[in-house]
Amino acid sequence: MSQYWSAVVRGLTPYVPGEQPKLTNLVKLNTNENPYGPSPRVLEVVRAEAAETLRLYPDPGSDRLRAGIAAFHGVTADQVFVGNGSDEVLAHAFMALLKHDRPILFPDITYSFYPVYCGLYEIAHRTIPLSESFEIRVDDYLTPNGGVIFPNPNAPTGCLLALSEIERLLAGNPGSVVVIDEAYIDFGGESAIGLVARYPQLLVVRTLSKSHALAGLRVGYAIGQPHLVEALNRVKDSFNSYPLDRFAQAGALASIEDHAYFESLCTQVVATRTRLVDAMRAMGFEVLPSAANFIFARHPAHEGAALTAALRERSIIVRHFMRPARIAPFLRITVGTDAQCNALVDALKAIVAC
Ligand SMILES: *Cc1c(COP(=O)(O)O)cnc(C)c1O
C-alpha cells in the first residue's frame, strides 16, 4: 500500500531506538536510562499538575522553565530553547541551522539519529572517521562545511573531547554552526556552555533524560546566542507551538532547581561506573575510557553479538551495533545500580569462562 506514501517517506531509513521490553524482571542496561528515580520534588509538582487546568494549553514558550535553565547555567532566557526531548531540539537544529549547500560533518561512529535527520530533511553529510583509539580529531573538521555536529562525550564510545579542543574547532570554523550534543556531559565532562558568549556559531544541546533521570518526561534544551535560538523558534512555531505539556514544564523546572538531588544522581552513577570498568578489565575486556553513564567494551575472545545473546538468555539486555564493522565486537552497557552491575559481571564471568 506504499503507493500512498510520499517520495520522502519511501526514501527514509528511520532511527531504531533501543528495545523497551514489555517483560519485567530484566536487568535493563540497553538505553542509558538512569537506574535511580527522579527527584521527589519532580513527582510532587507533576502530581499537582494533574488538575482541572489540563483543559488549558500549556505556556507555548515554556517561560518559567527557560528562566530556570538560564539561571542554572548563568545565561539569559533568550539564549535557551526547550523541546520535547533533545531529539526534537536536534531535529529543529538540523532544519534551522545545518541545512546548507555544503555537507555537514559528523563522526563515522556517533549517535545514529544524525544521518536519519539528514535523510528526513535532505541534508548532505560527510562522515569523518574516528582515530584508531576512537577519538574525534579536530583537525579533520577544519575544512569547508555546512555545519558540524557530535556528542561530547561521544556516543556510543563514551570518549570525551577536551574543551580546549572544542574551542580550537570553533576558532578554526567561524563560518558554520557547530552543535555539541551534551547528552552525557554531566557524568564527567566540562560543558561548552561557557563558550557560547564568545562563539556566535555554537549551539549546545542538553537533555534531562539521562542525568536527571527523566527519560519518560521528554525534555531537552539548547543554549546558544539569541540569533540561533530565534532560528530554532521559527522552526518550532512552524511545526508545534506547544511541544512541552504542563507536566513536562513543571517537572523539568523542579528537577533543574533540585541541585543536591541532581549532584547525588551523578555521583552515584560515576562511582558505579568506576567499579564496573575495573571488574570488566579484570575479566579481560577492553573498555574505552568513559565520561558517560555507559561503557563501551569488547572481549578479545568473544564476539559482540554472541555476548549480547548470551546475556539476554540470562535476562540482561545491553546494546550491540553491527555497523560500522569496527564496533561490531563492542557492547554498549548502561551503568545501572551496583546490584545490576554485579549481576552483569557475574553473568559475563560465566559466559567468558565457557
Ligand atoms: C539519549 C540521547 C539523545 C536524546 O535524548 P532525549 O532527550 O531523550 O531525546 C540525544 N543525543 C544523544 C547522543 C543521546 O545519547
The ligand as a MOL file (V3000), in Angstrom:
LIG
                    3D

  0  0  0     0  0            999 V3000
M  V30 BEGIN CTAB
M  V30 COUNTS 15 15 0 0 0
M  V30 BEGIN ATOM
M  V30 1 C 19.8780 9.9150 24.5520 0
M  V30 2 C 20.4830 10.8480 23.5410 0
M  V30 3 C 19.7570 11.9020 22.9990 0
M  V30 4 C 18.2650 12.0200 23.1120 0
M  V30 5 O 17.7900 12.3420 24.2960 0
M  V30 6 P 16.2490 12.6880 24.5120 0
M  V30 7 O 16.3320 13.9870 25.2090 0
M  V30 8 O 15.7460 11.5870 25.3690 0
M  V30 9 O 15.5490 12.7930 23.2010 0
M  V30 10 C 20.4110 12.8050 22.1780 0
M  V30 11 N 21.7000 12.6480 21.8700 0
M  V30 12 C 22.4260 11.6180 22.3230 0
M  V30 13 C 23.8390 11.4820 21.9370 0
M  V30 14 C 21.8250 10.6840 23.1700 0
M  V30 15 O 22.5140 9.6190 23.5760 0
M  V30 END ATOM
M  V30 BEGIN BOND
M  V30 1 1 1 2
M  V30 2 1 2 3
M  V30 3 2 2 14
M  V30 4 1 3 4
M  V30 5 2 3 10
M  V30 6 1 4 5
M  V30 7 1 5 6
M  V30 8 2 6 7
M  V30 9 1 6 8
M  V30 10 1 6 9
M  V30 11 1 10 11
M  V30 12 2 11 12
M  V30 13 1 12 13
M  V30 14 1 12 14
M  V30 15 1 14 15
M  V30 END BOND
M  V30 END CTAB
M  END
